[in-house]
Amino acid sequence: MPPSGLRNALSALRLFAVLLILAIFSTFIAIVPVGERGILLWLGSIQDTVLNEGVHIVVPVIQSTKTLSVRVQSHLQDSEAATRDLQDVRIDLAVLWHIPPERVQHIYQTLGGIEAIVETVLKPTIEDALKTVVAGLTAEELITERPIFHQHLEELMREQLDHYGLALDGVNVVQLDFSNRFREAVEAKQVAEQDSRRAAFEAVRAQRQAAARVYLAEGEAKAQELLKSGLNEKVLQRQAIEKWDGHMPLVVGHESTPLIDMKSLLKTDRSRR
């Protein structure tokens, strides 16, 4: 029976041999993670074969693989632009995009990996599209017609990214931030509109009050005319009799009106009874 030292040496040798075999075997295997695609390189040259998710056999040294994610990527970017009426605006965008699986080889060959795509294509595309769309709108339109702004921006970015073989999944406008000068102008405009509405209301109310006063005056004038047309000498004498308390003078009147003889009126009234 070999000594314990020799047994330990043999065990270590067997373990090393197993690890060496596994290491050599692993060079024949390429693993493509979920959500990615593998690009097969033959001595550094891109091949037509696209490796799907899973385990693949490759020839060591001669063949190698590079992987690219085909999942939807999210990119946040803040940019500055000027509106048609020369108002500065800062816009935060969230852009969703991905690499179409069938274009993986071409994109890797022309653009490189994800980081290179973001720096050389995505950021400049967002900047250019944003400035183009914002320059066609006023600051007020950028706020009141936000769906139109969003639609035009998304259409332009989709067209530009498709030129590079990339796919746009969506654009979200996270925030619009205008300059202090514009915010002050908006506040002044709102105050002016409120004052204008208040003045219009006061004018309408004054007009209605004036119309009401004219209507009342016309009514009073008509009433006076009707009352005046119904008054005559006999009516006045009759009203004087009814209101006389027995102590007033029997003859009433003044220079501009005829005198009323109360005694004669009383005699006439008694004879009628």
C-alpha positions, 0 to 999 in steps of 0.5 A, a space after each residue: 500500500 503506497 504511503 499517504 504522501 504518495 496517495 495525496 500526490 496521486 489525488 492532486 494529479 487526478 484532480 489537475 487532469 480533470 480540471 485540465 480536461 474540463 478547461 480544454 473541453 470548455 474551449 470547444 463550447 460557446 454559451 449565448 445567454 438569454 436575450 442575446 445573440 452570438 456572432 461567430 468569428 472565423 479568425 476574426 472575420 464575421 460569419 453569416 451564422 448567428 448563434 441563438 440562445 444556448 450552448 454551441 460547439 466551436 473550434 478553439 483558436 480558429 473560431 470565437 464568438 461575440 454577443 449582443 443583447 437584443 433586449 429592449 434597452 432604455 436610454 435617458 438623455 437630457 438635451 437643450 433646444 430652442 423653439 421657433 419663438 427663440 425660447 430655450 427649453 431643456 427636455 429630459 427624454 427616455 428612449 426605448 430601443 433594441 437591436 433586431 436579431 436579424 441585423 445583429 451581424 451587420 450592426 456589430 460589423 458597422 457600429 460595434 457593441 452596445 456602448 459604441 452604439 449609444 455613443 456614436 448613434 443614439 445620442 447624436 440621433 436624439 439630439 438632432 431629432 429633438 432640435 429639429 422638431 422643437 425648432 418647428 414649434 413655439 413654446 406655447 405649442 410645445 406645451 398645448 400640443 404635446 401629443 403632436 410634438 411627441 408624435 413628430 419626434 418619435 417618427 423622426 427618430 424611428 426613421 433615423 435609427 432605422 437607417 442604422 439598422 436599429 429599432 425604436 420602441 418608444 420615446 417618453 418626454 419625462 420633463 419640459 423645463 423652460 427658462 425663467 424669462 419664459 415662465 415670467 412671460 407666461 405668468 404675466 400673460 395669465 394675469 393680463 388674461 384674468 384682468 381682461 376677463 374681469 374687465 369684460 365681466 364688469 362691462 357686461 354688468 354695467 351695461 345690464 345695470 344701465 339697461 335696467 335703469 332705462 327700463 325702470 325710467 321708461 316704466 315710470 314715465 309711462 306711469 306718469 303719463 297714464 296718471 296725468 291723462 286720467 286726472 281732470 278737474 272733477 277727479 281732483 275735486 273728488 280726491 280732495 273731498 275724500 281726503 278733507 278732514 273738516 279742518 282744512 280750508 274750504 277753498 284750496 289751490 294756488 296760482 298755477 292751478 284752479 281753486 276748488 270750492 269745497 262748500 259747493 262740492 259738499 252741497 253737490 255731493 249731498 244733493 246726489 245722495 
